[in-house]
Amino acid sequence: MRFALDIGRRQELPGLQVRDDEELDDVRSILADVCAALSEVGAVDFVASGFGQARWPVDVGTDLPVFLEQLPEALDALDAGREFTLDFYEQGLERTLRFQPVAGGYRVRCESHTAWKPAPEVEVIESRGLRTMLVDVRSRFMEVLAAAAPQVAAHAWVRAWAGEA
């Protein structure tokens, strides 16, 4: 199993407008806006793989913000040694990863909600490696965001999401 954010060319996003109406929006709105803008300019590539599929059909505009919004809870659960899920619920992908702690790591079950079937259905990953992989995606996203739209990277909601507040 692998999740990564591959950074291509550095690209500024000077016209990026984010929604941050405290009554209507939260960090998910910002993540979605940023990912849509990054997708338009082709600045990054979101990579997910595992369970018998070398490369999942994920994209930056749709699947990356869904993944990113779940990172804080996933990392909190990982640090506490608790079960957690990562849900790739967007149409076409529709998979749920269920993480169950085992000695020194996590047993991960992939449930498909489409015709695609994982083979194998279960993979085991070391806790440290899993944490490194998830933190790396978050760090690389923040690195891209700081270069592309520093005003957005400095937003209080984004800093709290990234664990910096």
Secondary structure by P-SEA (a helix, b strand, c coil): cbbbbbbccccccccbbbbbccccccaaaaaaaaaaaaaaaccbbbbbbccccccccccccccaaaaaaaaaaaaaaaaabbbbbbbccccccbbbbbbbbcccccbbbbbbcccccccccbbbbbaaaaaaaaaaaaaaaaaaaaaccccccccaaaaaaaccc
